[in-house]
Amino acid sequence: MTSETLWYANRATGAVCLVLFTVVVLLGIAVRLRGKIPGLPRFGTVSLHRTLSLSATAFLALHIAFAVIDSYVGISVLDVLVPFASDYQPIWLGLGTVALDLMLAVLVTSLLRARIGHRTWRAVHWLAYVSWPVALVHGIGIGTDSGTDWMTWLTVSCVAAVVAAFGIRVAHSARAARRTPAALLRTAEGARP
Amino acid sequence: MTATVSDLHMSPRLLAPGGAPADLTTHEQRYGPLPYGDPAALLRAVAESGLTGRGGAAFPAHRKLAAVAEAGRRTGRAPVVVANGAESEPASRKDRTLLALSPHLVLDGLQVAARAVGAAAAYLAVEEGASYLESALAHRRDPVAVQVVRLPKRFLAGQSSALARFVGGGAALPAHQNPPVRERGVGKAPTLVQNVETLAHLALVARYGAHWFRTAGTPAQPGSALCTVHVPGYELRVVEAPFGMPLGRIVPVDGMSAVLLGGYHGAWIPAAEAAQLPLDATTTGAGVLAALPADRCGLAETARVLRYLALQSAGQCGPCLNGLPRIAAAFQTLAAPGPQGTDRADIARWAGLVEGRGACHHPDGTVRLVRSALTTFTPELDAHARGLCTATDRTPLLPVPQEH
C-alpha cells in the first residue's frame, strides 16, 4: 500500500469513527432515557448501542493501524497508547491517544461488566462523555480535511446532536431528582380540592 | 381493662419481671449460664422448636440459620449476623422494651446465632438506646465481638437489605432481592438479619431446648410473642402472649369498632371478628394490636397512616414512588365527608398496580392496609359519601412521626 492510499484510508476511517462514535453516544443517552428507536423493540436500543460501539471500535483500530503503518508520518506503536510522546503533532495526536485510552477503559469495563459490578462499570462509563469531545478536538486539530465544507458540516451536525442529547439527559436527571415521594404527595394533594 | 393483661396466665419468658431492667447478674441468676452446643445440634434444636421470625414475616428461624451457614461454607466467607432492633414501625414498642428490660437475653441470642452460622462479626442495629446497649456489652465476655449500629429513623431502615446495606456503610435503602442478603449482605458476606425478639427466643431455646419452647403456643405455631397493645385512654403496653390465644383476651373489644392487626403494613379487622381470632404469626406481623373505639373514624386514622407510608417510600421503584402518594391523596378525600367521585375505584385500581412491584414489600404492606380499610369501613365510607361522619371524636389516635 502506498503512503497516499494509507493517508486516504486514515482520513476516511477517521470520519467514519466520528460519525459512528457520535451515534454510539446518542444511543447510549437513549438507553439511559429508556428511549425507543422506531422499528425496534425497546431492548433494541441497548443491542444497537452495544453492536455499534463494537463496529466503531473496529473502525478505530483500522484508523490507528493505517496511521502507524503510514511511514510518511512517524507514529510508533508506543505513541498510540502514550499521549503527547510522538514527534509528529504531539498535541493533536496526544489528544487522540487520550481519547483512545479512555475509550479502552470504557470498552474493557463493559466487556467485564458482569465481573466488576454495576457501580464500577457505571463510574468508568462516564468517561465516554470525556472521550468523545477529546477525540473530536483531535480530529479538528490533526485532520487534513478540517476547513473543507463537508467536514465542517459533518462536525457541526455531530456536535449539535450530542450537545442536544446531553442537554436532554441532564434535564431528565434533574427532573428525576425532584421526583421525591414528598413532592409527588404535594402534587397529588394539590390536585384535589 | 387492665384485667386483659393480667389475664395472660403465662409467666413472661422474655421481659424481666417487675418492669425493671435486668443487669448481667440478675440476668444470669434468672436464666442460668448460656450453653454453646455444637452448631449442628443447635440448628436441630431450633428446627424442632418451630421458632419463627418475630420481625413480621414469621419465616422459620432454622431455615434462615441453615441457609446462611450453608452460604458461608459454599463461598468460604465467614457470615455476618445482624440483630435487627430497628423497630421503625411507629406503632410498635416491643423491641425497644425488650432491649431496655432484657438486653442480655438478646445479646445471648446474638452469640447463639453467630455460633450456629459460624459468624466472625456481629452487629446490633437500633434507632435509640445505643449507648445503654454499649455499656451492657462492656460487661460481657462474648466470643464474637458485637458492634452497636445507630440507625436513621426511617420506616424502611429495618428492612433486611436496607439494614445490611447500612451496616456495610451504604444508604439505608432496600436493595434488589437478588442475590438475597443471606447470600450476600454486609460487606458481600452471607448475612443473617434476625429480629431482636427472635434472638431472645433463640437464647432460651439454646438453654432449655425445643420441648420447653413448645410448651407455650399451639402445635402449629409454638411459642409466644411480644405484642404492643394500643387501647385509647390507657398507656401503651407490651405484653407477651402465647400463639393461639384469642385476640379478645389481649386487647379489649367492648366499645371498639375495629382492631388494627399487625401495624401499618397490617389489616383492619372488625372488632367482633377480631375477638375470636387467635394470635397468629402470619397475621399479627410484628405484634401490633391497636383498638379503634366506635366513636372514632377509621378512615381518618387510615388516611393519616397512608400519608406517612407514602412519604416513607424509598422512592426507588416507580410503582411505589408514583402510586403511594396518589393512593394517600385519594384516601384523604375519602376520609372527609363529601363527594367521593371515582376515588374508591381509583384506589382499588392503583392498589392492584403497585402490589408486588417493589424491590421490598413496602407497596404490598401498604396495599394490605388500604384494602382492609376499604372492606372494614365500608359503612363509614357510605356515610361519608352522604356527607356524614359517624365519629364524634376526631383527635388523632395512631402514632405517626412528625414530618421533617
Interface residues (C-beta under 8 A of the other chain):
Chain A: R179 T180 P181 A182 L184 L185 T187 A188 E189 A191 R192
Chain B: R307 A310 L311 Q312 S313 G315 L321 N322 L324 P325 R326 A328 A329 A330 Q332 T333 E403
